Amino acid sequence: MTPRTDGTGRRCKMFPAGPMYGEKESPVPDVVMYTTAMCPYCVAAKNFLKSRGAQWTEVRIDTDAAQRAAMWEKTRRSSVPQIFINGKHVGGYDDLVALDRGGGLKPLLEASP
């Protein structure tokens, strides 16, 4: 049986969720990134995660003082970005790249939350 798609390879609207026939459900990591609007390292981190196929939730701390305080409590750092994958604090952009070069990012992105 052939999976139903809309002709462009996307899943038919009648079957929007779950894996297609014969597909394994791939885990989606919970990635949270604390950012500000004018932060080049935040942009670099987003581009880097995008290149690895990851999606993330962005928390803007320049517009929400409570979120800035929450970030400080979790990390004891005031710089951005601060990145969490499945609840594990990865650090900033340089830490993210170092984790990837050391082979530690891929397992985190492949693990379920």
Backbone torsions as a table, in degrees:
resi	resn	phi	psi	omega
1	MET	NA	135.1	-178.9
2	THR	-89.4	137.3	177.5
3	PRO	-63.2	146.9	178.9
4	ARG	-85.6	124.5	175.5
5	THR	-130.7	173.6	-179.6
6	ASP	-90.7	15.0	178.5
7	GLY	95.2	-15.4	178.8
8	THR	-106.3	6.0	-177.7
9	GLY	95.9	-10.8	178.2
10	ARG	-83.2	152.1	-179.4
11	ARG	-64.2	142.2	177.1
12	CYS	-59.9	145.0	-178.7
13	LYS	-62.5	-21.3	178.5
14	MET	-71.6	-22.0	-177.0
15	PHE	-129.4	64.1	-171.7
16	PRO	-75.0	-24.3	-173.0
17	ALA	-116.0	159.9	176.2
18	GLY	83.1	167.0	-178.6
19	PRO	-71.8	153.6	174.3
20	MET	-76.2	170.1	-177.7
21	TYR	-52.6	127.1	176.6
22	GLY	79.8	-3.5	179.7
23	GLU	-89.3	147.7	172.0
24	LYS	-88.0	143.3	175.7
25	GLU	-74.5	120.3	-179.3
26	SER	-89.7	141.8	-179.1
27	PRO	-69.2	145.7	176.6
28	VAL	-112.8	112.7	-178.3
29	PRO	-70.0	151.3	176.5
30	ASP	-91.4	102.2	-178.7
31	VAL	-110.1	124.2	177.9
32	VAL	-122.3	131.1	-179.2
33	MET	-127.2	120.9	174.4
34	TYR	-84.7	126.8	-174.1
35	THR	-139.7	174.1	167.1
36	THR	-130.6	167.4	-176.1
37	ALA	-68.4	-40.3	-173.0
38	MET	-105.3	54.8	-174.8
39	CYS	-124.9	107.4	-179.4
40	PRO	-65.0	-31.3	178.4
41	TYR	-70.7	-29.0	175.4
42	CYS	-66.6	-44.1	177.7
43	VAL	-61.9	-43.9	179.4
44	ALA	-62.6	-41.0	179.3
45	ALA	-65.2	-41.1	178.2
46	LYS	-63.4	-44.5	178.9
47	ASN	-63.9	-38.5	179.6
48	PHE	-65.4	-46.8	179.0
49	LEU	-63.7	-39.0	178.1
50	LYS	-61.6	-39.8	179.5
51	SER	-66.5	-21.1	177.8
52	ARG	-95.4	5.1	176.9
53	GLY	80.0	14.8	-177.5
54	ALA	-92.0	152.4	171.0
55	GLN	-115.3	157.7	-175.9
56	TRP	-146.8	164.0	171.3
57	THR	-105.3	125.7	-178.5
58	GLU	-97.3	130.7	176.9
59	VAL	-116.0	111.0	-177.6
60	ARG	-84.5	116.1	-178.8
61	ILE	-91.8	-10.4	178.0
62	ASP	-79.1	-15.5	179.2
63	THR	-111.0	-2.2	-176.4
64	ASP	-143.5	101.7	-177.9
65	ALA	-62.3	-33.2	179.3
66	ALA	-65.4	-38.4	177.8
67	GLN	-69.6	-35.6	175.9
68	ARG	-61.5	-44.2	178.4
69	ALA	-64.0	-40.2	178.7
70	ALA	-63.8	-41.0	178.0
71	MET	-62.0	-44.3	179.6
72	TRP	-60.3	-44.3	179.9
73	GLU	-62.2	-38.3	-177.8
74	LYS	-76.9	-34.1	-169.3
75	THR	-116.5	-22.3	-171.4
76	ARG	59.2	29.1	176.7
77	ARG	-127.1	149.2	178.2
78	SER	-111.5	-5.1	-179.2
79	SER	-85.9	157.1	176.9
80	VAL	-124.5	154.5	1.4
81	PRO	-78.8	158.1	167.4
82	GLN	-121.2	125.1	-170.2
83	ILE	-118.5	134.7	176.0
84	PHE	-122.2	134.7	174.8
85	ILE	-123.7	118.4	-177.1
86	ASN	52.8	39.6	177.7
87	GLY	83.5	-8.2	179.8
88	LYS	-90.8	127.7	179.4
89	HIS	-74.8	116.6	179.4
90	VAL	-87.7	-36.4	-178.1
91	GLY	115.8	-146.4	-179.2
92	GLY	-97.6	-164.5	-177.3
93	TYR	-61.0	-48.2	-179.5
94	ASP	-60.4	-39.1	178.2
95	ASP	-65.2	-38.8	178.9
96	LEU	-62.4	-46.2	180.0
97	VAL	-66.1	-41.5	178.3
98	ALA	-63.0	-39.8	177.9
99	LEU	-62.1	-41.9	178.9
100	ASP	-64.7	-45.6	-179.4
101	ARG	-63.5	-30.7	178.6
102	GLY	-84.1	-0.7	178.0
103	GLY	85.7	8.9	-176.6
104	GLY	-93.5	-14.6	-177.0
105	LEU	-75.5	-44.6	-176.5
106	LYS	-56.8	-46.1	177.9
107	PRO	-61.5	-35.5	178.2
108	LEU	-66.5	-41.9	-179.0
109	LEU	-72.0	-22.7	179.8
110	GLU	-90.2	-11.7	-178.9
111	ALA	-84.8	146.1	174.7
112	SER	-80.9	153.1	179.9
113	PRO	-68.0	NA	NA
